[in-house]
Amino acid sequence: MSRFSVGRIRDLTPYVPGEQPQDRQYLKLNTNESPFPPPLSVVRAVESEADRLQLYSDPENRKLTEALAAYAGVRPSQVLVGNGSDEVLGFAFQAFADETRPLLFPDVTYGFYTVLAGLYRIPYTCVPLREDFTVDPEPYLGKRRTVVLANPNAPTGIPLATEQIERILCADPSSVVLVDEAYVDFGGESVLPLVDRYENLLVVQTFSKSRSLAGARLGFAVGSEALIADLQAVRCSFHPYNVNRMTAAAGVASLQEADVFAHNCRTVAENREWTADRLRSLGFTVLPSKANFLFASSDRVGGEELYRTLKKRGILVRHFSAERVSAFNRITIGTRQQMEQLLCAVESICKEESL
């Protein structure tokens, strides 16, 4: 840190993204990207904007917003788009949480929540997951705090049932409940159909995972008109041209490829279940995921040891050092061939550990 940085910066513990090493070719199963490239129509939509980069993008993102509204079954005034869902989360934290309305989220969840809270000086409380790593809805009921729930949760992949989310919404209609559905397309149940029923519900999704656009950076929020107006006020006070021309075009085109992405999601889900079964046959504990990743541990090899050994063999998975989850690794689901390569390496490592 420089001697010029202010206190809130010096106190920050920044978010650490998944590794993107450049020293060699890796099988990347560590950042929950899609194993499938975007359709050609999406690539062409991006190319069509390349010769207009001297012009600002539409600050209202009208075409993309209208396309997303049709997808979600809401009015365009109920949609906000952002530079990845992380930016949308940042807008929401600024709009709906402060020292008078602290945050409430699980102790094992997306690590960016604590980083954003630290950046914006928002008090927060972490609610422990149950012993089986599921979310217990009881501690979230009627607490008069802004609730943030990744659903399915990350890094566990375990979803919370819609009726349980409704309990939380109903218990305190004066507080926002933000449901982060980054992984919902791989087998979870979206609460998008509830946004017109609950004015305190904000749903956040991303194009990064199921729509193969992690590199484009595109996310969105859906909620009541009043909630979205609040988010727009934050956006236009910070980053009014937040979605560039090429990303917006990619987003519109991808929404027209519903069949392609539904097929990709089914394939990932099938590969997930196949990989989970194989890991369990090797003695691993594998949590019941509905995301595009698995959270797995083994009594035969420690979590960090497995991560480091796989990395030496050119395979990246994600290890978290927090005590409660340090035995686990999060494994992104790729193609069947990629998962076979992973399992071959894991089986070999487990045999070596048994010698």
C-alpha positions as CSV (number, residue, x, y, z in Angstrom):
1,M,0.0,0.0,0.0
2,S,1.2,3.5,-0.7
3,R,1.3,6.2,2.1
4,F,-1.5,8.0,0.3
5,S,-4.2,5.2,0.6
6,V,-7.1,5.9,2.9
7,G,-8.0,3.7,5.8
8,R,-10.8,1.7,4.1
9,I,-8.4,0.6,1.4
10,R,-5.6,-0.3,3.7
11,D,-8.0,-2.5,5.7
12,L,-9.3,-4.4,2.6
13,T,-8.8,-8.1,1.9
14,P,-9.3,-8.2,-1.8
15,Y,-11.1,-11.0,-3.6
16,V,-8.7,-13.6,-5.1
17,P,-10.0,-14.9,-8.5
18,G,-9.3,-18.4,-9.6
19,E,-5.9,-18.9,-11.1
20,Q,-5.3,-18.0,-14.7
21,P,-1.6,-19.1,-15.0
22,Q,0.3,-18.6,-18.3
23,D,3.3,-20.7,-17.6
24,R,2.0,-23.8,-19.4
25,Q,-1.1,-25.4,-20.9
26,Y,-3.6,-26.5,-18.1
27,L,-6.8,-28.3,-18.0
28,K,-8.8,-25.5,-16.3
29,L,-11.4,-26.9,-13.9
30,N,-11.0,-24.1,-11.4
31,T,-13.1,-21.1,-12.4
32,N,-16.5,-22.5,-13.4
33,E,-16.3,-21.4,-17.0
34,S,-18.2,-23.2,-19.7
35,P,-16.3,-25.9,-21.7
36,F,-18.3,-24.8,-24.8
37,P,-17.6,-21.8,-27.0
38,P,-20.4,-19.4,-27.8
39,P,-22.4,-20.2,-31.0
40,L,-21.3,-18.7,-34.3
41,S,-24.3,-16.3,-34.2
42,V,-22.9,-14.7,-31.0
43,V,-19.4,-14.4,-32.4
44,R,-20.8,-12.7,-35.5
45,A,-22.9,-10.3,-33.4
46,V,-19.7,-9.2,-31.6
47,E,-17.9,-8.8,-34.9
48,S,-20.7,-6.6,-36.2
49,E,-20.0,-4.0,-33.6
50,A,-16.2,-3.9,-34.0
51,D,-16.2,-1.1,-36.6
52,R,-18.2,1.1,-34.3
53,L,-16.0,1.2,-31.3
54,Q,-15.4,4.9,-31.7
55,L,-19.0,5.4,-30.5
56,Y,-20.2,5.0,-26.9
57,S,-22.5,2.1,-26.1
58,D,-26.2,2.8,-25.4
59,P,-26.3,3.9,-21.7
60,E,-29.8,2.6,-21.4
61,N,-28.9,-0.8,-23.0
62,R,-32.4,-0.8,-24.5
63,K,-32.0,-3.8,-26.9
64,L,-30.4,-6.0,-24.3
65,T,-32.8,-4.9,-21.6
66,E,-35.8,-5.6,-23.8
67,A,-34.5,-9.0,-24.7
68,L,-33.9,-9.9,-21.1
69,A,-37.3,-8.6,-20.0
70,A,-38.9,-11.0,-22.6
71,Y,-36.7,-13.8,-21.3
72,A,-37.7,-13.2,-17.7
73,G,-41.3,-12.4,-18.4
74,V,-41.2,-8.9,-16.9
75,R,-41.2,-5.3,-18.1
76,P,-37.9,-3.6,-19.2
77,S,-38.2,-1.3,-16.3
78,Q,-37.6,-4.3,-14.1
79,V,-34.2,-5.2,-15.6
80,L,-30.7,-3.8,-15.0
81,V,-27.7,-5.0,-16.9
82,G,-24.1,-4.9,-15.6
83,N,-20.5,-5.6,-16.4
84,G,-20.7,-9.1,-15.0
85,S,-22.9,-10.0,-12.1
86,D,-20.2,-8.8,-9.7
87,E,-20.9,-5.3,-10.8
88,V,-24.6,-5.8,-10.3
89,L,-23.9,-7.2,-6.8
90,G,-21.8,-4.1,-6.1
91,F,-24.7,-1.8,-7.1
92,A,-27.1,-3.7,-4.9
93,F,-24.8,-3.6,-1.9
94,Q,-24.5,0.1,-2.2
95,A,-28.3,0.6,-2.8
96,F,-29.7,-1.7,-0.1
97,A,-27.2,-2.1,2.7
98,D,-25.4,0.1,5.2
99,E,-24.8,0.4,8.9
100,T,-28.6,0.8,9.5
101,R,-29.4,-2.3,7.3
102,P,-26.5,-4.8,7.7
103,L,-26.0,-7.8,5.5
104,L,-26.8,-11.4,6.3
105,F,-25.4,-14.3,4.3
106,P,-23.9,-17.8,4.9
107,D,-20.5,-18.4,6.3
108,V,-19.6,-20.7,3.4
109,T,-20.6,-18.9,0.2
110,Y,-19.3,-16.7,-2.6
111,G,-16.3,-14.9,-1.2
112,F,-17.0,-11.7,-3.1
113,Y,-19.8,-10.8,-0.6
114,T,-17.4,-10.1,2.3
115,V,-15.0,-8.2,-0.1
116,L,-17.8,-5.9,-1.2
117,A,-19.0,-5.4,2.3
118,G,-15.5,-4.4,3.3
119,L,-15.1,-2.0,0.4
120,Y,-18.3,-0.2,1.2
121,R,-17.9,-0.5,5.0
122,I,-21.2,-2.4,5.4
123,P,-21.5,-4.5,8.6
124,Y,-22.4,-8.1,8.0
125,T,-23.1,-11.3,9.8
126,C,-22.3,-14.8,8.5
127,V,-24.8,-17.5,9.3
128,P,-23.2,-21.0,9.7
129,L,-24.4,-23.6,7.2
130,R,-25.7,-26.8,8.8
131,E,-23.3,-29.7,9.3
132,D,-24.3,-31.1,5.9
133,F,-23.5,-27.7,4.2
134,T,-27.2,-26.8,3.5
135,V,-28.6,-23.4,4.3
136,D,-30.9,-23.3,7.4
137,P,-33.6,-20.6,6.6
138,E,-34.5,-20.1,10.3
139,P,-31.7,-17.6,11.1
140,Y,-32.7,-15.4,8.2
141,L,-36.4,-14.9,9.2
142,G,-37.4,-11.4,10.3
143,K,-33.9,-10.1,11.1
144,R,-34.5,-6.7,9.4
145,R,-31.3,-7.1,7.4
146,T,-30.5,-7.4,3.7
147,V,-30.2,-11.1,3.0
148,V,-27.9,-12.4,0.3
149,L,-28.2,-16.0,-0.8
150,A,-26.3,-17.7,-3.7
151,N,-28.7,-20.3,-5.0
152,P,-27.4,-22.9,-5.7
153,N,-24.8,-21.9,-3.2
154,A,-21.1,-21.6,-4.0
155,P,-18.8,-23.4,-3.5
156,T,-21.1,-26.2,-2.3
157,G,-23.5,-26.3,-5.2
158,I,-26.4,-27.1,-2.9
159,P,-29.7,-25.3,-3.7
160,L,-32.3,-23.9,-1.2
161,A,-35.9,-24.7,-2.1
162,T,-38.1,-22.0,-3.5
163,E,-40.6,-22.3,-0.6
164,Q,-37.8,-21.6,1.9
165,I,-36.8,-18.5,0.0
166,E,-40.4,-17.4,0.1
167,R,-40.4,-17.9,3.9
168,I,-37.5,-15.5,4.2
169,L,-39.2,-13.0,1.8
170,C,-42.5,-13.1,3.8
171,A,-40.9,-12.9,7.2
172,D,-39.6,-9.3,6.6
173,P,-41.2,-7.5,3.6
174,S,-39.3,-4.4,4.6
175,S,-35.9,-5.9,3.8
176,V,-34.4,-6.9,0.4
177,V,-33.6,-10.5,-0.3
178,L,-31.0,-10.8,-3.0
179,V,-30.9,-14.2,-4.7
180,D,-27.7,-14.7,-6.7
181,E,-28.5,-17.3,-9.3
182,A,-25.2,-17.5,-11.1
183,Y,-25.5,-21.3,-11.4
184,V,-29.2,-21.8,-11.5
185,D,-29.3,-23.0,-15.1
186,F,-27.6,-26.3,-14.3
187,G,-30.4,-27.8,-12.3
188,G,-31.6,-25.3,-9.8
189,E,-35.0,-23.7,-9.6
190,S,-35.1,-19.9,-10.4
191,V,-37.2,-17.6,-8.3
192,L,-37.6,-15.2,-11.3
193,P,-41.3,-16.1,-11.4
194,L,-41.7,-14.5,-7.9
195,V,-40.5,-11.0,-8.6
196,D,-43.9,-9.6,-9.3
197,R,-45.2,-11.2,-6.1
198,Y,-42.5,-9.9,-3.8
199,E,-41.4,-6.3,-4.1
200,N,-38.4,-7.0,-1.8
201,L,-37.0,-9.8,-4.1
202,L,-34.0,-9.1,-6.3
203,V,-32.7,-11.8,-8.6
204,V,-29.2,-11.6,-10.1
205,Q,-28.0,-13.8,-12.9
206,T,-25.0,-14.0,-15.2
207,F,-24.1,-14.9,-18.8
208,S,-20.7,-16.2,-17.7
209,K,-21.5,-19.8,-16.9
210,S,-24.4,-21.3,-18.8
211,R,-24.2,-18.9,-21.8
212,S,-20.4,-19.2,-22.4
213,L,-19.7,-15.5,-22.0
214,A,-17.4,-15.3,-19.0
215,G,-14.9,-13.2,-21.1
216,A,-17.6,-10.8,-22.2
217,R,-18.5,-9.8,-18.6
218,L,-22.3,-9.6,-18.6
219,G,-24.8,-9.9,-15.7
220,F,-28.2,-8.7,-14.9
221,A,-30.7,-8.1,-12.1
222,V,-34.5,-8.5,-12.2
223,G,-36.8,-7.1,-9.5
224,S,-39.6,-4.7,-8.9
225,E,-39.5,-1.4,-10.8
226,A,-38.7,0.4,-7.5
227,L,-35.7,-1.8,-6.7
228,I,-34.3,-1.5,-10.3
229,A,-34.7,2.3,-10.2
230,D,-32.5,2.3,-7.1
231,L,-29.9,0.2,-8.9
232,Q,-30.1,2.5,-11.9
233,A,-29.4,5.5,-9.7
234,V,-26.3,3.8,-8.4
235,R,-25.2,2.7,-11.9
236,C,-25.6,6.2,-13.4
237,S,-23.8,7.8,-10.6
238,F,-20.8,5.5,-11.1
239,H,-20.6,3.8,-14.5
240,P,-23.4,4.8,-17.0
241,Y,-21.7,3.2,-20.0
242,N,-21.1,0.0,-18.0
243,V,-21.9,-2.5,-20.8
244,N,-19.8,-2.1,-24.0
245,R,-21.2,-2.5,-27.5
246,M,-19.8,-5.9,-28.3
247,T,-20.9,-7.4,-25.0
248,A,-24.4,-6.1,-25.4
249,A,-24.6,-7.5,-28.9
250,A,-23.4,-10.9,-27.6
251,G,-26.0,-10.9,-24.9
252,V,-28.9,-10.2,-27.3
253,A,-27.7,-12.9,-29.7
254,S,-27.2,-15.5,-27.0
255,L,-30.7,-15.0,-25.8
256,Q,-31.8,-16.2,-29.3
257,E,-29.9,-19.4,-28.9
258,A,-32.0,-21.0,-26.1
259,D,-31.9,-24.5,-27.5
260,V,-28.1,-24.5,-27.8
261,F,-27.6,-23.3,-24.2
262,A,-30.2,-25.7,-22.8
263,H,-28.4,-28.6,-24.5
264,N,-25.0,-27.4,-23.1
265,C,-26.5,-27.2,-19.6
266,R,-28.0,-30.7,-19.8
267,T,-24.6,-32.0,-21.0
268,V,-22.8,-30.3,-18.1
269,A,-25.4,-31.7,-15.6
270,E,-25.0,-35.2,-17.1
271,N,-21.2,-35.0,-16.8
272,R,-21.5,-33.7,-13.3
273,E,-23.5,-36.7,-12.1
274,W,-21.2,-39.1,-13.9
275,T,-18.2,-37.5,-12.4
276,A,-19.8,-37.4,-8.9
277,D,-20.5,-41.2,-9.1
278,R,-16.9,-41.9,-10.2
279,L,-15.5,-39.8,-7.4
280,R,-17.7,-41.5,-4.8
281,S,-16.5,-44.9,-6.1
282,L,-13.0,-43.7,-5.3
283,G,-14.1,-43.0,-1.7
284,F,-14.7,-39.2,-2.1
285,T,-17.4,-37.3,-0.2
286,V,-19.2,-35.3,-2.9
287,L,-21.9,-32.8,-2.0
288,P,-25.2,-33.0,-4.0
289,S,-24.6,-30.1,-6.5
290,K,-27.0,-28.5,-8.9
291,A,-24.3,-26.2,-10.3
292,N,-21.6,-26.6,-12.9
293,F,-19.1,-27.8,-10.3
294,L,-18.6,-30.4,-7.6
295,F,-17.3,-29.9,-4.0
296,A,-15.5,-33.0,-3.0
297,S,-13.2,-34.3,-0.3
298,S,-11.3,-37.5,0.5
299,D,-10.0,-39.2,3.6
300,R,-7.1,-40.6,1.4
301,V,-5.6,-37.3,0.3
302,G,-5.9,-33.8,1.8
303,G,-7.6,-31.0,-0.1
304,E,-4.6,-28.8,-0.5
305,E,-2.3,-31.8,-1.3
306,L,-4.7,-33.0,-4.0
307,Y,-4.9,-29.5,-5.5
308,R,-1.1,-29.1,-5.6
309,T,-0.5,-32.5,-7.0
310,L,-3.1,-32.1,-9.8
311,K,-1.6,-28.7,-10.6
312,K,1.8,-30.4,-11.1
313,R,0.1,-32.7,-13.5
314,G,-1.4,-29.8,-15.5
315,I,-4.9,-29.8,-14.0
316,L,-6.3,-26.9,-12.1
317,V,-9.1,-27.2,-9.5
318,R,-10.0,-24.6,-6.8
319,H,-8.9,-25.1,-3.2
320,F,-10.1,-22.9,-0.3
321,S,-8.0,-22.6,2.8
322,A,-10.8,-21.7,5.3
323,E,-10.8,-24.3,8.0
324,R,-14.3,-25.6,7.5
325,V,-13.8,-26.4,3.8
326,S,-10.0,-26.9,3.6
327,A,-10.5,-30.7,3.0
328,F,-12.5,-29.9,-0.1
329,N,-11.8,-28.9,-3.7
330,R,-14.2,-27.3,-6.1
331,I,-14.1,-29.0,-9.5
332,T,-15.6,-27.3,-12.5
333,I,-17.5,-29.7,-14.8
334,G,-16.1,-29.8,-18.4
335,T,-16.5,-32.1,-21.3
336,R,-16.6,-35.9,-20.7
337,Q,-13.1,-36.1,-22.1
338,Q,-11.9,-33.5,-19.6
339,M,-13.5,-35.2,-16.7
340,E,-12.0,-38.6,-17.7
341,Q,-8.6,-36.9,-17.7
342,L,-9.2,-35.5,-14.3
343,L,-10.5,-38.8,-12.9
344,C,-7.5,-40.7,-14.3
345,A,-5.2,-38.3,-12.5
346,V,-7.2,-38.5,-9.2
347,E,-7.3,-42.3,-9.3
348,S,-3.5,-42.4,-9.8
349,I,-2.9,-39.9,-7.0
350,C,-5.1,-41.9,-4.6
351,K,-3.3,-45.1,-5.4
352,E,0.1,-43.4,-4.7
353,E,-1.2,-42.2,-1.4
354,S,-2.2,-45.7,-0.5
355,L,1.3,-47.1,-1.0
